[in-house]
Amino acid sequence: MDDLLRTELAAAWAAATLRPLQARHRRTLQAWIDANTDAQHAARALGISRNTIRTHLRTAESVLGLDLLTAGTGIHDVVHALHIANTRAS
């Protein structure tokens, strides 16, 4: 799977998926995912309130057109897109 995620096609998909996000929303999503989708832990990691985390997540859902806060598949797309983008950035 890692080989597939390193392709130019995957990189293009990840960039297109994440393009609508502002940097702060992208940071929030990454922290939230790193905190195993725990808003309180993500808030502590970023030094912001849990309500701000929730607001950023709702904004991200809206601009991405994905369902992130329920058991939908949207979170999987974001996890993979962030992984691809972070792998290519390092």
Phi and psi restraints in degrees (value plus and minus 20) as a CYANA .aco file:
   2 ASP   PHI     -78.7   -38.7
   2 ASP   PSI     -58.4   -18.4
   3 ASP   PHI     -82.2   -42.2
   3 ASP   PSI     -59.8   -19.8
   4 LEU   PHI     -85.1   -45.1
   4 LEU   PSI     -60.0   -20.0
   5 LEU   PHI     -92.6   -52.6
   5 LEU   PSI     -32.7     7.3
   6 ARG   PHI    -113.4   -73.4
   6 ARG   PSI     -20.3    19.7
   7 THR   PHI     -95.4   -55.4
   7 THR   PSI     140.0   180.0
   8 GLU   PHI     -84.1   -44.1
   8 GLU   PSI     -55.3   -15.3
   9 LEU   PHI     -82.8   -42.8
   9 LEU   PSI     -63.2   -23.2
  10 ALA   PHI     -85.0   -45.0
  10 ALA   PSI     -60.5   -20.5
  11 ALA   PHI     -83.4   -43.4
  11 ALA   PSI     -60.8   -20.8
  12 ALA   PHI     -84.9   -44.9
  12 ALA   PSI     -61.6   -21.6
  13 TRP   PHI     -83.1   -43.1
  13 TRP   PSI     -65.5   -25.5
  14 ALA   PHI     -82.7   -42.7
  14 ALA   PSI     -63.8   -23.8
  15 ALA   PHI     -82.4   -42.4
  15 ALA   PSI     -63.2   -23.2
  16 ALA   PHI     -86.2   -46.2
  16 ALA   PSI     -58.5   -18.5
  17 THR   PHI     -85.1   -45.1
  17 THR   PSI     -62.7   -22.7
  18 LEU   PHI    -108.6   -68.6
  18 LEU   PSI     -33.2     6.8
  19 ARG   PHI     -72.4   -32.4
  19 ARG   PSI     -61.0   -21.0
  20 PRO   PHI     -88.7   -48.7
  20 PRO   PSI     -31.9     8.1
  21 LEU   PHI    -101.6   -61.6
  21 LEU   PSI     117.9   157.9
  22 GLN   PHI     -94.0   -54.0
  22 GLN   PSI     137.3   177.3
  23 ALA   PHI     -76.9   -36.9
  23 ALA   PSI     -60.5   -20.5
  24 ARG   PHI     -85.6   -45.6
  24 ARG   PSI     -55.2   -15.2
  25 HIS   PHI     -91.7   -51.7
  25 HIS   PSI     -55.8   -15.8
  26 ARG   PHI     -85.2   -45.2
  26 ARG   PSI     -63.5   -23.5
  27 ARG   PHI     -81.1   -41.1
  27 ARG   PSI     -62.4   -22.4
  28 THR   PHI     -82.8   -42.8
  28 THR   PSI     -66.0   -26.0
  29 LEU   PHI     -79.4   -39.4
  29 LEU   PSI     -63.3   -23.3
  30 GLN   PHI     -84.3   -44.3
  30 GLN   PSI     -64.4   -24.4
  31 ALA   PHI     -84.6   -44.6
  31 ALA   PSI     -60.1   -20.1
  32 TRP   PHI     -84.3   -44.3
  32 TRP   PSI     -62.3   -22.3
  33 ILE   PHI     -87.5   -47.5
  33 ILE   PSI     -64.7   -24.7
  34 ASP   PHI     -80.5   -40.5
  34 ASP   PSI     -48.9    -8.9
  35 ALA   PHI    -110.6   -70.6
  35 ALA   PSI      -1.3    38.7
  36 ASN   PHI      37.4    77.4
  36 ASN   PSI      21.7    61.7
  37 THR   PHI      39.2    79.2
  37 THR   PSI      10.6    50.6
  38 ASP   PHI    -118.5   -78.5
  38 ASP   PSI      89.9   129.9
  39 ALA   PHI     -82.2   -42.2
  39 ALA   PSI     -57.3   -17.3
  40 GLN   PHI     -85.9   -45.9
  40 GLN   PSI     -63.8   -23.8
  41 HIS   PHI     -86.1   -46.1
  41 HIS   PSI     -60.6   -20.6
  42 ALA   PHI     -82.8   -42.8
  42 ALA   PSI     -61.5   -21.5
  43 ALA   PHI     -81.0   -41.0
  43 ALA   PSI     -64.6   -24.6
  44 ARG   PHI     -82.0   -42.0
  44 ARG   PSI     -62.5   -22.5
  45 ALA   PHI     -83.1   -43.1
  45 ALA   PSI     -54.5   -14.5
  46 LEU   PHI    -114.7   -74.7
  46 LEU   PSI     -30.4     9.6
  47 GLY   PHI      51.8    91.8
  47 GLY   PSI      12.3    52.3
  48 ILE   PHI    -148.9  -108.9
  48 ILE   PSI     153.5   193.5
  49 SER   PHI     -99.7   -59.7
  49 SER   PSI     138.4   178.4
  50 ARG   PHI     -83.3   -43.3
  50 ARG   PSI     -54.9   -14.9
  51 ASN   PHI     -84.4   -44.4
  51 ASN   PSI     -55.9   -15.9
  52 THR   PHI     -86.2   -46.2
  52 THR   PSI     -60.0   -20.0
  53 ILE   PHI     -77.0   -37.0
  53 ILE   PSI     -70.3   -30.3
  54 ARG   PHI     -79.5   -39.5
  54 ARG   PSI     -62.9   -22.9
  55 THR   PHI     -82.3   -42.3
  55 THR   PSI     -64.2   -24.2
  56 HIS   PHI     -82.6   -42.6
  56 HIS   PSI     -59.9   -19.9
  57 LEU   PHI     -86.4   -46.4
  57 LEU   PSI     -61.5   -21.5
  58 ARG   PHI     -85.2   -45.2
  58 ARG   PSI     -58.6   -18.6
  59 THR   PHI     -84.2   -44.2
  59 THR   PSI     -63.8   -23.8
  60 ALA   PHI     -80.6   -40.6
  60 ALA   PSI     -63.4   -23.4
  61 GLU   PHI     -76.9   -36.9
  61 GLU   PSI     -64.3   -24.3
  62 SER   PHI     -85.4   -45.4
  62 SER   PSI     -69.6   -29.6
  63 VAL   PHI     -93.6   -53.6
  63 VAL   PSI     -48.4    -8.4
  64 LEU   PHI    -105.7   -65.7
  64 LEU   PSI     -40.5    -0.5
  65 GLY   PHI      49.1    89.1
  65 GLY   PSI      10.6    50.6
  66 LEU   PHI    -142.9  -102.9
  66 LEU   PSI     130.8   170.8
  67 ASP   PHI    -112.1   -72.1
  67 ASP   PSI      92.4   132.4
  68 LEU   PHI    -125.7   -85.7
  68 LEU   PSI     -46.1    -6.1
  69 LEU   PHI    -116.0   -76.0
  69 LEU   PSI     -24.0    16.0
  70 THR   PHI    -139.3   -99.3
  70 THR   PSI    -193.9  -153.9
  71 ALA   PHI     -98.5   -58.5
  71 ALA   PSI       5.7    45.7
  72 GLY   PHI     -94.3   -54.3
  72 GLY   PSI     158.2   198.2
  73 THR   PHI    -107.3   -67.3
  73 THR   PSI     -25.9    14.1
  74 GLY   PHI     -76.8   -36.8
  74 GLY   PSI     -59.1   -19.1
  75 ILE   PHI     -83.0   -43.0
  75 ILE   PSI     -53.8   -13.8
  76 HIS   PHI     -85.1   -45.1
  76 HIS   PSI     -61.3   -21.3
  77 ASP   PHI     -80.3   -40.3
  77 ASP   PSI     -64.3   -24.3
  78 VAL   PHI     -87.1   -47.1
  78 VAL   PSI     -62.4   -22.4
  79 VAL   PHI     -78.1   -38.1
  79 VAL   PSI     -68.2   -28.2
  80 HIS   PHI     -87.4   -47.4
  80 HIS   PSI     -61.4   -21.4
  81 ALA   PHI     -83.6   -43.6
  81 ALA   PSI     -63.8   -23.8
  82 LEU   PHI     -84.8   -44.8
  82 LEU   PSI     -60.1   -20.1
  83 HIS   PHI     -80.6   -40.6
  83 HIS   PSI     -66.1   -26.1
  84 ILE   PHI     -82.4   -42.4
  84 ILE   PSI     -68.4   -28.4
  85 ALA   PHI     -82.2   -42.2
  85 ALA   PSI     -63.0   -23.0
  86 ASN   PHI     -89.1   -49.1
  86 ASN   PSI     -55.3   -15.3
  87 THR   PHI     -86.2   -46.2
  87 THR   PSI     -61.2   -21.2
  88 ARG   PHI     -92.4   -52.4
  88 ARG   PSI     -48.4    -8.4
  89 ALA   PHI     -95.5   -55.5
  89 ALA   PSI     -43.6    -3.6
